[in-house]
Amino acid sequence: MELIPHLWEGVTAGPIDVTIVFHPPMTVDAMGGRKPLAARAESLVREGQARALAGTEPATSELASAIA
């Protein structure tokens, strides 16, 4: 599928709900390297995707401790 028709289909499909979650910042030093940082970031994104698909929202305390 070409990009413009694909985007137009999304725009004309009707209303959508969007939730944006900002996780606490992480640093390479705090996570012990690039690979652990990438793994943790991927884990957070996957957890958020699963929650979005399930229709649940994380508690504020869960977000605050997400990188602990």
C-alpha positions in Angstrom: 0.0 0.0 0.0 1.3 3.4 -0.8 1.9 5.9 2.0 -0.6 8.7 1.1 -3.6 6.5 0.6 -2.7 4.6 3.7 -2.5 7.8 5.8 -5.7 9.1 4.3 -7.5 5.9 5.3 -6.4 6.4 8.8 -7.5 10.1 8.9 -10.9 9.3 7.5 -11.5 6.2 9.7 -13.1 8.3 12.4 -12.1 9.3 16.0 -9.4 7.5 17.9 -8.3 7.6 21.5 -4.6 8.3 22.1 -2.8 8.0 25.5 0.8 9.2 25.8 2.8 7.9 28.7 6.1 9.7 29.6 8.3 7.3 31.6 11.0 8.6 34.0 14.3 9.3 32.3 16.9 6.6 32.2 20.6 7.0 31.7 23.2 4.6 30.3 25.2 4.9 33.5 22.3 4.2 35.7 21.2 1.2 33.7 24.8 -0.3 33.5 25.2 0.0 29.7 23.4 0.4 26.4 22.1 -3.1 26.2 20.4 -3.1 29.6 19.0 0.3 28.9 17.6 -0.9 25.5 16.2 -4.0 27.1 14.5 -2.0 29.9 13.1 0.5 27.4 11.7 -2.3 25.3 10.1 -3.9 28.3 8.4 -0.7 29.3 7.0 -0.2 25.8 5.8 -3.8 25.6 4.1 -3.5 29.0 2.4 -0.3 27.9 1.3 -1.9 24.7 -0.2 -4.8 26.5 -2.0 -2.5 28.9 -3.4 -0.4 26.1 -4.7 -3.5 24.3 -6.2 -4.7 27.6 -7.8 -1.4 28.3 -6.1 -0.9 31.6 -4.0 2.0 32.9 -1.0 1.8 35.2 -1.2 3.3 38.6 0.8 6.4 39.2 3.0 4.6 41.7 3.8 2.0 39.0 5.0 4.7 36.6 7.1 6.3 39.3 8.9 3.0 40.0 9.1 1.8 36.4 12.8 2.1 36.2 13.7 1.0 39.7 
